[in-house]
């Protein structure tokens, strides 16, 4: 009986890869200009008898100062998204 000498496991030569320095190119960020239509206070008030009358309700969540947008049958707050349905009109 002859014992075969175990062959040493050939290790794959590890090639040292040169670390590529990644050049970070600073790209100028394009700032998108969003045109905001500014609505003045005149949008929220209706001059009546020389006295400003509040047309839109304030948001119940955000409190006074935050108007709710009129969406026909409901109001919605653009600040928190709170939606409040208008009270049904009782006619007849
Ligand atoms: Zn709100």
PDB file of the backbone (N, CA, C, O) and the ligand in Angstrom, with CONECT records:
HET     ZN  A 101       1
ATOM      1  N   UNK A   1       0.843  -1.208   0.000  1.00  0.00           N
ATOM      2  CA  UNK A   1       0.000   0.000   0.000  1.00  0.00           C
ATOM      3  C   UNK A   1       0.874   1.252   0.000  1.00  0.00           C
ATOM      4  O   UNK A   1       1.835   1.402   0.754  1.00  0.00           O
ATOM      5  N   UNK A   2       0.489   2.078  -0.848  1.00  0.00           N
ATOM      6  CA  UNK A   2       1.279   3.311  -0.941  1.00  0.00           C
ATOM      7  C   UNK A   2       0.367   4.521  -0.737  1.00  0.00           C
ATOM      8  O   UNK A   2      -0.636   4.732  -1.420  1.00  0.00           O
ATOM      9  N   UNK A   3       0.771   5.249   0.197  1.00  0.00           N
ATOM     10  CA  UNK A   3      -0.063   6.437   0.468  1.00  0.00           C
ATOM     11  C   UNK A   3       0.335   7.572  -0.468  1.00  0.00           C
ATOM     12  O   UNK A   3       1.484   8.005  -0.559  1.00  0.00           O
ATOM     13  N   UNK A   4      -0.678   8.000  -1.131  1.00  0.00           N
ATOM     14  CA  UNK A   4      -0.376   9.140  -2.008  1.00  0.00           C
ATOM     15  C   UNK A   4      -0.336  10.419  -1.174  1.00  0.00           C
ATOM     16  O   UNK A   4      -1.244  10.748  -0.410  1.00  0.00           O
ATOM     17  N   UNK A   5       0.701  11.065  -1.362  1.00  0.00           N
ATOM     18  CA  UNK A   5       0.794  12.331  -0.612  1.00  0.00           C
ATOM     19  C   UNK A   5      -0.263  13.322  -1.074  1.00  0.00           C
ATOM     20  O   UNK A   5      -0.474  13.558  -2.264  1.00  0.00           O
ATOM     21  N   UNK A   6      -0.893  13.871  -0.098  1.00  0.00           N
ATOM     22  CA  UNK A   6      -1.953  14.812  -0.444  1.00  0.00           C
ATOM     23  C   UNK A   6      -1.344  16.068  -1.064  1.00  0.00           C
ATOM     24  O   UNK A   6      -0.401  16.694  -0.580  1.00  0.00           O
ATOM     25  N   UNK A   7      -1.977  16.356  -2.165  1.00  0.00           N
ATOM     26  CA  UNK A   7      -1.485  17.563  -2.822  1.00  0.00           C
ATOM     27  C   UNK A   7      -2.025  18.800  -2.087  1.00  0.00           C
ATOM     28  O   UNK A   7      -3.206  18.911  -1.761  1.00  0.00           O
ATOM     29  N   UNK A   8      -1.144  19.655  -1.867  1.00  0.00           N
ATOM     30  CA  UNK A   8      -1.612  20.894  -1.203  1.00  0.00           C
ATOM     31  C   UNK A   8      -2.579  21.655  -2.105  1.00  0.00           C
ATOM     32  O   UNK A   8      -2.372  21.798  -3.310  1.00  0.00           O
ATOM     33  N   UNK A   9      -3.602  22.117  -1.489  1.00  0.00           N
ATOM     34  CA  UNK A   9      -4.599  22.836  -2.276  1.00  0.00           C
ATOM     35  C   UNK A   9      -3.972  24.091  -2.851  1.00  0.00           C
ATOM     36  O   UNK A   9      -3.434  24.962  -2.166  1.00  0.00           O
ATOM     37  N   UNK A  10      -4.087  24.105  -4.141  1.00  0.00           N
ATOM     38  CA  UNK A  10      -3.498  25.280  -4.803  1.00  0.00           C
ATOM     39  C   UNK A  10      -4.378  26.507  -4.578  1.00  0.00           C
ATOM     40  O   UNK A  10      -5.557  26.570  -4.926  1.00  0.00           O
ATOM     41  N   UNK A  11      -3.743  27.409  -4.005  1.00  0.00           N
ATOM     42  CA  UNK A  11      -4.500  28.639  -3.773  1.00  0.00           C
ATOM     43  C   UNK A  11      -4.393  29.547  -4.980  1.00  0.00           C
ATOM     44  O   UNK A  11      -3.328  29.785  -5.549  1.00  0.00           O
ATOM     45  N   UNK A  12      -5.532  30.023  -5.320  1.00  0.00           N
ATOM     46  CA  UNK A  12      -5.514  30.939  -6.469  1.00  0.00           C
ATOM     47  C   UNK A  12      -4.792  32.222  -6.082  1.00  0.00           C
ATOM     48  O   UNK A  12      -5.048  32.838  -5.048  1.00  0.00           O
ATOM     49  N   UNK A  13      -3.927  32.568  -6.921  1.00  0.00           N
ATOM     50  CA  UNK A  13      -3.190  33.804  -6.629  1.00  0.00           C
ATOM     51  C   UNK A  13      -4.133  35.013  -6.623  1.00  0.00           C
ATOM     52  O   UNK A  13      -4.869  35.294  -7.569  1.00  0.00           O
ATOM     53  N   UNK A  14      -4.052  35.675  -5.524  1.00  0.00           N
ATOM     54  CA  UNK A  14      -4.925  36.847  -5.411  1.00  0.00           C
ATOM     55  C   UNK A  14      -4.223  38.050  -6.003  1.00  0.00           C
ATOM     56  O   UNK A  14      -3.208  38.540  -5.508  1.00  0.00           O
ATOM     57  N   UNK A  15      -4.808  38.482  -7.060  1.00  0.00           N
ATOM     58  CA  UNK A  15      -4.209  39.659  -7.691  1.00  0.00           C
ATOM     59  C   UNK A  15      -4.684  40.922  -6.990  1.00  0.00           C
ATOM     60  O   UNK A  15      -5.873  41.193  -6.823  1.00  0.00           O
ATOM     61  N   UNK A  16      -3.739  41.616  -6.621  1.00  0.00           N
ATOM     62  CA  UNK A  16      -4.098  42.863  -5.953  1.00  0.00           C
ATOM     63  C   UNK A  16      -4.520  43.892  -6.995  1.00  0.00           C
ATOM     64  O   UNK A  16      -3.743  44.390  -7.809  1.00  0.00           O
ATOM     65  N   UNK A  17      -5.790  44.160  -6.900  1.00  0.00           N
ATOM     66  CA  UNK A  17      -6.282  45.136  -7.867  1.00  0.00           C
ATOM     67  C   UNK A  17      -6.005  46.550  -7.360  1.00  0.00           C
ATOM     68  O   UNK A  17      -6.250  46.896  -6.205  1.00  0.00           O
ATOM     69  N   UNK A  18      -5.514  47.292  -8.231  1.00  0.00           N
ATOM     70  CA  UNK A  18      -5.282  48.688  -7.824  1.00  0.00           C
ATOM     71  C   UNK A  18      -6.604  49.401  -7.557  1.00  0.00           C
ATOM     72  O   UNK A  18      -7.555  49.333  -8.336  1.00  0.00           O
ATOM     73  N   UNK A  19      -6.614  50.061  -6.463  1.00  0.00           N
ATOM     74  CA  UNK A  19      -7.839  50.767  -6.098  1.00  0.00           C
ATOM     75  C   UNK A  19      -8.024  51.968  -7.024  1.00  0.00           C
ATOM     76  O   UNK A  19      -7.230  52.907  -7.074  1.00  0.00           O
ATOM     77  N   UNK A  20      -9.107  51.864  -7.733  1.00  0.00           N
ATOM     78  CA  UNK A  20      -9.367  52.976  -8.648  1.00  0.00           C
ATOM     79  C   UNK A  20      -9.972  54.142  -7.892  1.00  0.00           C
ATOM     80  O   UNK A  20     -10.991  54.021  -7.212  1.00  0.00           O
ATOM     81  N   UNK A  21      -9.353  55.190  -8.027  1.00  0.00           N
ATOM     82  CA  UNK A  21      -9.881  56.374  -7.353  1.00  0.00           C
ATOM     83  C   UNK A  21     -11.009  56.950  -8.195  1.00  0.00           C
ATOM     84  O   UNK A  21     -10.845  57.404  -9.327  1.00  0.00           O
ATOM     85  N   UNK A  22     -12.122  56.895  -7.572  1.00  0.00           N
ATOM     86  CA  UNK A  22     -13.273  57.416  -8.308  1.00  0.00           C
ATOM     87  C   UNK A  22     -13.312  58.937  -8.195  1.00  0.00           C
ATOM     88  O   UNK A  22     -13.386  59.528  -7.118  1.00  0.00           O
ATOM     89  N   UNK A  23     -13.261  59.485  -9.313  1.00  0.00           N
ATOM     90  CA  UNK A  23     -13.321  60.946  -9.312  1.00  0.00           C
ATOM     91  C   UNK A  23     -14.771  61.386  -9.251  1.00  0.00           C
ATOM     92  O   UNK A  23     -15.574  61.121 -10.145  1.00  0.00           O
ATOM     93  N   UNK A  24     -15.056  62.042  -8.203  1.00  0.00           N
ATOM     94  CA  UNK A  24     -16.428  62.519  -8.044  1.00  0.00           C
ATOM     95  C   UNK A  24     -16.566  63.857  -8.748  1.00  0.00           C
ATOM     96  O   UNK A  24     -16.017  64.888  -8.359  1.00  0.00           O
ATOM     97  N   UNK A  25     -17.329  63.756  -9.796  1.00  0.00           N
ATOM     98  CA  UNK A  25     -17.543  65.010 -10.519  1.00  0.00           C
ATOM     99  C   UNK A  25     -18.709  65.762  -9.894  1.00  0.00           C
ATOM    100  O   UNK A  25     -19.812  65.245  -9.717  1.00  0.00           O
ATOM    101  N   UNK A  26     -18.420  66.925  -9.593  1.00  0.00           N
ATOM    102  CA  UNK A  26     -19.481  67.738  -9.006  1.00  0.00           C
ATOM    103  C   UNK A  26     -20.333  68.322 -10.118  1.00  0.00           C
ATOM    104  O   UNK A  26     -19.951  69.229 -10.857  1.00  0.00           O
ATOM    105  N   UNK A  27     -21.498  67.741 -10.178  1.00  0.00           N
ATOM    106  CA  UNK A  27     -22.398  68.252 -11.201  1.00  0.00           C
ATOM    107  C   UNK A  27     -23.245  69.384 -10.627  1.00  0.00           C
ATOM    108  O   UNK A  27     -23.785  69.281  -9.525  1.00  0.00           O
ATOM    109  N   UNK A  28     -23.342  70.394 -11.349  1.00  0.00           N
ATOM    110  CA  UNK A  28     -24.187  71.501 -10.856  1.00  0.00           C
ATOM    111  C   UNK A  28     -25.642  71.086 -10.819  1.00  0.00           C
ATOM    112  O   UNK A  28     -26.223  70.646 -11.811  1.00  0.00           O
ATOM    113  N   UNK A  29     -26.191  71.241  -9.666  1.00  0.00           N
ATOM    114  CA  UNK A  29     -27.577  70.825  -9.530  1.00  0.00           C
ATOM    115  C   UNK A  29     -28.487  71.854 -10.201  1.00  0.00           C
ATOM    116  O   UNK A  29     -28.380  73.067 -10.021  1.00  0.00           O
ATOM    117  N   UNK A  30     -29.362  71.286 -10.965  1.00  0.00           N
ATOM    118  CA  UNK A  30     -30.304  72.176 -11.625  1.00  0.00           C
ATOM    119  C   UNK A  30     -31.501  72.403 -10.712  1.00  0.00           C
ATOM    120  O   UNK A  30     -32.263  71.491 -10.391  1.00  0.00           O
ATOM    121  N   UNK A  31     -31.619  73.573 -10.339  1.00  0.00           N
ATOM    122  CA  UNK A  31     -32.733  73.903  -9.451  1.00  0.00           C
ATOM    123  C   UNK A  31     -33.944  74.267 -10.296  1.00  0.00           C
ATOM    124  O   UNK A  31     -33.972  75.235 -11.056  1.00  0.00           O
ATOM    125  N   UNK A  32     -34.921  73.430 -10.103  1.00  0.00           N
ATOM    126  CA  UNK A  32     -36.145  73.692 -10.849  1.00  0.00           C
ATOM    127  C   UNK A  32     -36.906  74.827 -10.185  1.00  0.00           C
ATOM    128  O   UNK A  32     -37.215  74.808  -8.993  1.00  0.00           O
ATOM    129  N   UNK A  33     -37.170  75.748 -10.964  1.00  0.00           N
ATOM    130  CA  UNK A  33     -37.905  76.880 -10.411  1.00  0.00           C
ATOM    131  C   UNK A  33     -39.397  76.614 -10.557  1.00  0.00           C
ATOM    132  O   UNK A  33     -39.941  76.489 -11.654  1.00  0.00           O
ATOM    133  N   UNK A  34     -40.005  76.539  -9.425  1.00  0.00           N
ATOM    134  CA  UNK A  34     -41.442  76.304  -9.442  1.00  0.00           C
ATOM    135  C   UNK A  34     -42.151  77.635  -9.271  1.00  0.00           C
ATOM    136  O   UNK A  34     -41.999  78.362  -8.289  1.00  0.00           O
ATOM    137  N   UNK A  35     -42.904  77.884 -10.260  1.00  0.00           N
ATOM    138  CA  UNK A  35     -43.634  79.141 -10.184  1.00  0.00           C
ATOM    139  C   UNK A  35     -44.826  78.967  -9.256  1.00  0.00           C
ATOM    140  O   UNK A  35     -45.716  78.146  -9.472  1.00  0.00           O
ATOM    141  N   UNK A  36     -44.794  79.740  -8.270  1.00  0.00           N
ATOM    142  CA  UNK A  36     -45.898  79.654  -7.321  1.00  0.00           C
ATOM    143  C   UNK A  36     -46.803  80.864  -7.513  1.00  0.00           C
ATOM    144  O   UNK A  36     -46.398  82.026  -7.500  1.00  0.00           O
ATOM    145  N   UNK A  37     -48.012  80.500  -7.685  1.00  0.00           N
ATOM    146  CA  UNK A  37     -48.977  81.583  -7.817  1.00  0.00           C
ATOM    147  C   UNK A  37     -49.371  82.049  -6.427  1.00  0.00           C
ATOM    148  O   UNK A  37     -50.047  81.360  -5.664  1.00  0.00           O
ATOM    149  N   UNK A  38     -48.934  83.191  -6.159  1.00  0.00           N
ATOM    150  CA  UNK A  38     -49.235  83.704  -4.826  1.00  0.00           C
ATOM    151  C   UNK A  38     -50.612  84.338  -4.826  1.00  0.00           C
ATOM    152  O   UNK A  38     -50.943  85.223  -5.615  1.00  0.00           O
ATOM    153  N   UNK A  39     -51.358  83.848  -3.927  1.00  0.00           N
ATOM    154  CA  UNK A  39     -52.677  84.418  -3.805  1.00  0.00           C
ATOM    155  C   UNK A  39     -52.682  85.375  -2.624  1.00  0.00           C
ATOM    156  O   UNK A  39     -52.352  85.020  -1.492  1.00  0.00           O
ATOM    157  N   UNK A  40     -53.041  86.509  -2.913  1.00  0.00           N
ATOM    158  CA  UNK A  40     -53.059  87.502  -1.847  1.00  0.00           C
ATOM    159  C   UNK A  40     -54.204  87.269  -0.890  1.00  0.00           C
ATOM    160  O   UNK A  40     -55.014  86.355  -1.040  1.00  0.00           O
ATOM    161  N   UNK A  41     -54.232  88.113   0.069  1.00  0.00           N
ATOM    162  CA  UNK A  41     -55.275  87.971   1.085  1.00  0.00           C
ATOM    163  C   UNK A  41     -56.638  88.242   0.476  1.00  0.00           C
ATOM    164  O   UNK A  41     -57.673  87.848   1.013  1.00  0.00           O
ATOM    165  N   UNK A  42     -56.610  88.922  -0.653  1.00  0.00           N
ATOM    166  CA  UNK A  42     -57.902  89.256  -1.268  1.00  0.00           C
ATOM    167  C   UNK A  42     -58.635  87.996  -1.704  1.00  0.00           C
ATOM    168  O   UNK A  42     -59.844  87.997  -1.935  1.00  0.00           O
ATOM    169  N   UNK A  43     -57.854  86.917  -1.808  1.00  0.00           N
ATOM    170  CA  UNK A  43     -58.482  85.680  -2.259  1.00  0.00           C
ATOM    171  C   UNK A  43     -59.357  85.085  -1.164  1.00  0.00           C
ATOM    172  O   UNK A  43     -60.316  84.360  -1.428  1.00  0.00           O
ATOM    173  N   UNK A  44     -59.009  85.402   0.033  1.00  0.00           N
ATOM    174  CA  UNK A  44     -59.713  84.757   1.136  1.00  0.00           C
ATOM    175  C   UNK A  44     -60.819  85.623   1.719  1.00  0.00           C
ATOM    176  O   UNK A  44     -61.694  85.170   2.456  1.00  0.00           O
ATOM    177  N   UNK A  45     -60.734  86.841   1.363  1.00  0.00           N
ATOM    178  CA  UNK A  45     -61.723  87.718   1.955  1.00  0.00           C
ATOM    179  C   UNK A  45     -62.584  88.357   0.872  1.00  0.00           C
ATOM    180  O   UNK A  45     -62.152  88.592  -0.256  1.00  0.00           O
ATOM    181  N   UNK A  46     -63.740  88.605   1.246  1.00  0.00           N
ATOM    182  CA  UNK A  46     -64.650  89.262   0.331  1.00  0.00           C
ATOM    183  C   UNK A  46     -65.111  90.563   0.971  1.00  0.00           C
ATOM    184  O   UNK A  46     -65.679  90.602   2.063  1.00  0.00           O
ATOM    185  N   UNK A  47     -64.844  91.577   0.255  1.00  0.00           N
ATOM    186  CA  UNK A  47     -65.200  92.873   0.826  1.00  0.00           C
ATOM    187  C   UNK A  47     -66.711  93.045   0.780  1.00  0.00           C
ATOM    188  O   UNK A  47     -67.346  93.061  -0.274  1.00  0.00           O
ATOM    189  N   UNK A  48     -67.208  93.163   1.906  1.00  0.00           N
ATOM    190  CA  UNK A  48     -68.655  93.340   1.991  1.00  0.00           C
ATOM    191  C   UNK A  48     -68.955  94.452   2.976  1.00  0.00           C
ATOM    192  O   UNK A  48     -68.621  94.379   4.159  1.00  0.00           O
ATOM    193  N   UNK A  49     -69.566  95.432   2.475  1.00  0.00           N
ATOM    194  CA  UNK A  49     -69.885  96.593   3.297  1.00  0.00           C
ATOM    195  C   UNK A  49     -68.629  97.146   3.949  1.00  0.00           C
ATOM    196  O   UNK A  49     -68.601  97.530   5.118  1.00  0.00           O
ATOM    197  N   UNK A  50     -67.603  97.162   3.131  1.00  0.00           N
ATOM    198  CA  UNK A  50     -66.322  97.692   3.592  1.00  0.00           C
ATOM    199  C   UNK A  50     -65.795  96.927   4.796  1.00  0.00           C
ATOM    200  O   UNK A  50     -64.978  97.432   5.567  1.00  0.00           O
ATOM    201  N   UNK A  51     -66.268  95.727   4.936  1.00  0.00           N
ATOM    202  CA  UNK A  51     -65.761  94.912   6.041  1.00  0.00           C
ATOM    203  C   UNK A  51     -65.379  93.556   5.478  1.00  0.00           C
ATOM    204  O   UNK A  51     -66.158  92.934   4.755  1.00  0.00           O
ATOM    205  N   UNK A  52     -64.207  93.108   5.800  1.00  0.00           N
ATOM    206  CA  UNK A  52     -63.775  91.809   5.286  1.00  0.00           C
ATOM    207  C   UNK A  52     -64.599  90.683   5.882  1.00  0.00           C
ATOM    208  O   UNK A  52     -64.756  90.554   7.096  1.00  0.00           O
ATOM    209  N   UNK A  53     -65.109  89.886   4.978  1.00  0.00           N
ATOM    210  CA  UNK A  53     -65.901  88.757   5.463  1.00  0.00           C
ATOM    211  C   UNK A  53     -65.165  87.467   5.103  1.00  0.00           C
ATOM    212  O   UNK A  53     -64.721  87.275   3.971  1.00  0.00           O
ATOM    213  N   UNK A  54     -65.054  86.630   6.055  1.00  0.00           N
ATOM    214  CA  UNK A  54     -64.310  85.401   5.840  1.00  0.00           C
ATOM    215  C   UNK A  54     -65.156  84.422   5.022  1.00  0.00           C
ATOM    216  O   UNK A  54     -66.270  84.060   5.404  1.00  0.00           O
ATOM    217  N   UNK A  55     -64.599  84.013   3.903  1.00  0.00           N
ATOM    218  CA  UNK A  55     -65.347  83.089   3.047  1.00  0.00           C
ATOM    219  C   UNK A  55     -65.005  81.636   3.361  1.00  0.00           C
ATOM    220  O   UNK A  55     -65.850  80.742   3.303  1.00  0.00           O
ATOM    221  N   UNK A  56     -63.765  81.444   3.686  1.00  0.00           N
ATOM    222  CA  UNK A  56     -63.337  80.054   3.909  1.00  0.00           C
ATOM    223  C   UNK A  56     -63.089  79.811   5.396  1.00  0.00           C
ATOM    224  O   UNK A  56     -62.632  80.692   6.124  1.00  0.00           O
ATOM    225  N   UNK A  57     -63.394  78.624   5.807  1.00  0.00           N
ATOM    226  CA  UNK A  57     -63.177  78.292   7.225  1.00  0.00           C
ATOM    227  C   UNK A  57     -61.716  77.979   7.508  1.00  0.00           C
ATOM    228  O   UNK A  57     -60.948  77.630   6.611  1.00  0.00           O
ATOM    229  N   UNK A  58     -61.367  78.108   8.731  1.00  0.00           N
ATOM    230  CA  UNK A  58     -60.011  77.728   9.113  1.00  0.00           C
ATOM    231  C   UNK A  58     -59.938  76.222   9.295  1.00  0.00           C
ATOM    232  O   UNK A  58     -60.944  75.549   9.520  1.00  0.00           O
ATOM    233  N   UNK A  59     -58.738  75.724   9.193  1.00  0.00           N
ATOM    234  CA  UNK A  59     -58.556  74.290   9.386  1.00  0.00           C
ATOM    235  C   UNK A  59     -58.688  73.956  10.869  1.00  0.00           C
ATOM    236  O   UNK A  59     -58.172  74.660  11.736  1.00  0.00           O
ATOM    237  N   UNK A  60     -59.377  72.890  11.124  1.00  0.00           N
ATOM    238  CA  UNK A  60     -59.586  72.520  12.516  1.00  0.00           C
ATOM    239  C   UNK A  60     -58.320  71.936  13.125  1.00  0.00           C
ATOM    240  O   UNK A  60     -58.116  71.958  14.339  1.00  0.00           O
ATOM    241  N   UNK A  61     -57.492  71.421  12.254  1.00  0.00           N
ATOM    242  CA  UNK A  61     -56.266  70.804  12.755  1.00  0.00           C
ATOM    243  C   UNK A  61     -55.176  71.858  12.940  1.00  0.00           C
ATOM    244  O   UNK A  61     -54.507  71.933  13.971  1.00  0.00           O
ATOM    245  N   UNK A  62     -55.035  72.652  11.908  1.00  0.00           N
ATOM    246  CA  UNK A  62     -53.931  73.604  11.928  1.00  0.00           C
ATOM    247  C   UNK A  62     -54.276  74.833  12.756  1.00  0.00           C
ATOM    248  O   UNK A  62     -53.402  75.561  13.228  1.00  0.00           O
ATOM    249  N   UNK A  63     -55.562  75.035  12.913  1.00  0.00           N
ATOM    250  CA  UNK A  63     -55.958  76.176  13.706  1.00  0.00           C
ATOM    251  C   UNK A  63     -56.166  77.400  12.835  1.00  0.00           C
ATOM    252  O   UNK A  63     -56.044  77.357  11.611  1.00  0.00           O
ATOM    253  N   UNK A  64     -56.478  78.473  13.501  1.00  0.00           N
ATOM    254  CA  UNK A  64     -56.743  79.703  12.767  1.00  0.00           C
ATOM    255  C   UNK A  64     -55.499  80.174  12.022  1.00  0.00           C
ATOM    256  O   UNK A  64     -54.375  80.092  12.517  1.00  0.00           O
ATOM    257  N   UNK A  65     -55.738  80.657  10.848  1.00  0.00           N
ATOM    258  CA  UNK A  65     -54.609  81.102  10.041  1.00  0.00           C
ATOM    259  C   UNK A  65     -54.434  80.226   8.833  1.00  0.00           C
ATOM    260  O   UNK A  65     -53.858  80.639   7.827  1.00  0.00           O
ATOM    261  N   UNK A  66     -54.931  79.014   8.934  1.00  0.00           N
ATOM    262  CA  UNK A  66     -54.825  78.092   7.806  1.00  0.00           C
ATOM    263  C   UNK A  66     -56.198  77.947   7.161  1.00  0.00           C
ATOM    264  O   UNK A  66     -57.112  77.326   7.703  1.00  0.00           O
ATOM    265  N   UNK A  67     -56.296  78.524   6.028  1.00  0.00           N
ATOM    266  CA  UNK A  67     -57.573  78.456   5.343  1.00  0.00           C
ATOM    267  C   UNK A  67     -57.743  77.106   4.669  1.00  0.00           C
ATOM    268  O   UNK A  67     -56.777  76.420   4.334  1.00  0.00           O
ATOM    269  N   UNK A  68     -58.985  76.757   4.487  1.00  0.00           N
ATOM    270  CA  UNK A  68     -59.275  75.523   3.772  1.00  0.00           C
ATOM    271  C   UNK A  68     -59.811  75.883   2.396  1.00  0.00           C
ATOM    272  O   UNK A  68     -60.583  76.827   2.228  1.00  0.00           O
ATOM    273  N   UNK A  69     -59.383  75.115   1.441  1.00  0.00           N
ATOM    274  CA  UNK A  69     -59.776  75.421   0.075  1.00  0.00           C
ATOM    275  C   UNK A  69     -61.198  74.940  -0.184  1.00  0.00           C
ATOM    276  O   UNK A  69     -61.644  73.915   0.331  1.00  0.00           O
ATOM    277  N   UNK A  70     -61.873  75.706  -0.984  1.00  0.00           N
ATOM    278  CA  UNK A  70     -63.253  75.350  -1.293  1.00  0.00           C
ATOM    279  C   UNK A  70     -63.258  74.371  -2.461  1.00  0.00           C
ATOM    280  O   UNK A  70     -62.762  74.672  -3.547  1.00  0.00           O
ATOM    281  N   UNK A  71     -63.816  73.221  -2.224  1.00  0.00           N
ATOM    282  CA  UNK A  71     -63.891  72.214  -3.283  1.00  0.00           C
ATOM    283  C   UNK A  71     -65.334  71.870  -3.595  1.00  0.00           C
ATOM    284  O   UNK A  71     -65.693  70.715  -3.821  1.00  0.00           O
ATOM    285  N   UNK A  72     -66.134  72.894  -3.598  1.00  0.00           N
ATOM    286  CA  UNK A  72     -67.520  72.650  -3.947  1.00  0.00           C
ATOM    287  C   UNK A  72     -68.323  72.152  -2.774  1.00  0.00           C
ATOM    288  O   UNK A  72     -68.971  72.921  -2.063  1.00  0.00           O
ATOM    289  N   UNK A  73     -68.267  70.856  -2.585  1.00  0.00           N
ATOM    290  CA  UNK A  73     -69.086  70.299  -1.510  1.00  0.00           C
ATOM    291  C   UNK A  73     -68.275  70.065  -0.242  1.00  0.00           C
ATOM    292  O   UNK A  73     -68.774  69.555   0.760  1.00  0.00           O
ATOM    293  N   UNK A  74     -67.046  70.444  -0.322  1.00  0.00           N
ATOM    294  CA  UNK A  74     -66.217  70.204   0.865  1.00  0.00           C
ATOM    295  C   UNK A  74     -65.060  71.187   0.909  1.00  0.00           C
ATOM    296  O   UNK A  74     -64.705  71.820  -0.085  1.00  0.00           O
ATOM    297  N   UNK A  75     -64.503  71.284   2.068  1.00  0.00           N
ATOM    298  CA  UNK A  75     -63.308  72.095   2.230  1.00  0.00           C
ATOM    299  C   UNK A  75     -62.144  71.167   2.517  1.00  0.00           C
ATOM    300  O   UNK A  75     -62.296  70.119   3.145  1.00  0.00           O
ATOM    301  N   UNK A  76     -61.003  71.569   2.052  1.00  0.00           N
ATOM    302  CA  UNK A  76     -59.826  70.763   2.339  1.00  0.00           C
ATOM    303  C   UNK A  76     -58.673  71.679   2.681  1.00  0.00           C
ATOM    304  O   UNK A  76     -58.476  72.733   2.077  1.00  0.00           O
ATOM    305  N   UNK A  77     -57.926  71.241   3.665  1.00  0.00           N
ATOM    306  CA  UNK A  77     -56.782  72.032   4.078  1.00  0.00           C
ATOM    307  C   UNK A  77     -55.564  71.628   3.263  1.00  0.00           C
ATOM    308  O   UNK A  77     -55.207  70.452   3.185  1.00  0.00           O
ATOM    309  N   UNK A  78     -54.951  72.605   2.673  1.00  0.00           N
ATOM    310  CA  UNK A  78     -53.770  72.304   1.868  1.00  0.00           C
ATOM    311  C   UNK A  78     -52.549  72.110   2.738  1.00  0.00           C
ATOM    312  O   UNK A  78     -51.483  71.733   2.253  1.00  0.00           O
ATOM    313  N   UNK A  79     -52.702  72.364   4.003  1.00  0.00           N
ATOM    314  CA  UNK A  79     -51.556  72.255   4.888  1.00  0.00           C
ATOM    315  C   UNK A  79     -51.412  70.839   5.429  1.00  0.00           C
ATOM    316  O   UNK A  79     -50.328  70.256   5.398  1.00  0.00           O
ATOM    317  N   UNK A  80     -52.509  70.300   5.920  1.00  0.00           N
ATOM    318  CA  UNK A  80     -52.443  68.964   6.522  1.00  0.00           C
ATOM    319  C   UNK A  80     -53.297  67.962   5.757  1.00  0.00           C
ATOM    320  O   UNK A  80     -53.242  66.759   6.010  1.00  0.00           O
ATOM    321  N   UNK A  81     -54.080  68.469   4.827  1.00  0.00           N
ATOM    322  CA  UNK A  81     -54.891  67.557   4.033  1.00  0.00           C
ATOM    323  C   UNK A  81     -56.220  67.237   4.664  1.00  0.00           C
ATOM    324  O   UNK A  81     -56.949  66.357   4.205  1.00  0.00           O
ATOM    325  N   UNK A  82     -56.522  67.940   5.694  1.00  0.00           N
ATOM    326  CA  UNK A  82     -57.780  67.694   6.379  1.00  0.00           C
ATOM    327  C   UNK A  82     -58.936  68.092   5.472  1.00  0.00           C
ATOM    328  O   UNK A  82     -58.947  69.177   4.890  1.00  0.00           O
ATOM    329  N   UNK A  83     -59.887  67.212   5.367  1.00  0.00           N
ATOM    330  CA  UNK A  83     -61.046  67.493   4.530  1.00  0.00           C
ATOM    331  C   UNK A  83     -62.290  67.561   5.388  1.00  0.00           C
ATOM    332  O   UNK A  83     -62.535  66.704   6.237  1.00  0.00           O
ATOM    333  N   UNK A  84     -63.041  68.564   5.155  1.00  0.00           N
ATOM    334  CA  UNK A  84     -64.276  68.708   5.916  1.00  0.00           C
ATOM    335  C   UNK A  84     -65.404  68.955   4.931  1.00  0.00           C
ATOM    336  O   UNK A  84     -65.367  69.873   4.112  1.00  0.00           O
ATOM    337  N   UNK A  85     -66.386  68.117   5.043  1.00  0.00           N
ATOM    338  CA  UNK A  85     -67.513  68.267   4.141  1.00  0.00           C
ATOM    339  C   UNK A  85     -68.406  69.405   4.620  1.00  0.00           C
ATOM    340  O   UNK A  85     -68.598  69.650   5.811  1.00  0.00           O
ATOM    341  N   UNK A  86     -68.917  70.056   3.645  1.00  0.00           N
ATOM    342  CA  UNK A  86     -69.792  71.158   3.999  1.00  0.00           C
ATOM    343  C   UNK A  86     -71.100  70.606   4.579  1.00  0.00           C
ATOM    344  O   UNK A  86     -71.587  69.553   4.168  1.00  0.00           O
ATOM    345  N   UNK A  87     -71.622  71.309   5.491  1.00  0.00           N
ATOM    346  CA  UNK A  87     -72.906  70.870   6.046  1.00  0.00           C
ATOM    347  C   UNK A  87     -73.973  70.929   4.976  1.00  0.00           C
ATOM    348  O   UNK A  87     -74.077  71.889   4.212  1.00  0.00           O
ATOM    349  N   UNK A  88     -74.738  69.900   4.949  1.00  0.00           N
ATOM    350  CA  UNK A  88     -75.783  69.810   3.928  1.00  0.00           C
ATOM    351  C   UNK A  88     -76.788  70.938   4.120  1.00  0.00           C
ATOM    352  O   UNK A  88     -77.249  71.236   5.222  1.00  0.00           O
ATOM    353  N   UNK A  89     -77.091  71.530   3.009  1.00  0.00           N
ATOM    354  CA  UNK A  89     -78.032  72.636   3.106  1.00  0.00           C
ATOM    355  C   UNK A  89     -79.446  72.089   3.301  1.00  0.00           C
ATOM    356  O   UNK A  89     -79.905  71.176   2.616  1.00  0.00           O
ATOM    357  N   UNK A  90     -80.076  72.685   4.245  1.00  0.00           N
ATOM    358  CA  UNK A  90     -81.453  72.242   4.516  1.00  0.00           C
ATOM    359  C   UNK A  90     -82.405  73.224   3.851  1.00  0.00           C
ATOM    360  O   UNK A  90     -82.592  74.359   4.290  1.00  0.00           O
ATOM    361  N   UNK A  91     -82.978  72.744   2.806  1.00  0.00           N
ATOM    362  CA  UNK A  91     -83.898  73.617   2.090  1.00  0.00           C
ATOM    363  C   UNK A  91     -85.243  72.910   1.956  1.00  0.00           C
ATOM    364  O   UNK A  91     -85.339  71.743   1.576  1.00  0.00           O
ATOM    365  N   UNK A  92     -86.211  73.633   2.269  1.00  0.00           N
ATOM    366  CA  UNK A  92     -87.540  73.074   2.168  1.00  0.00           C
ATOM    367  C   UNK A  92     -87.786  72.339   3.432  1.00  0.00           C
ATOM    368  O   UNK A  92     -88.857  71.760   3.611  1.00  0.00           O
TER     369      UNK A  92
HETATM  370 ZN    ZN A 101     -54.779  71.763   8.185  1.00  0.00          ZN
END
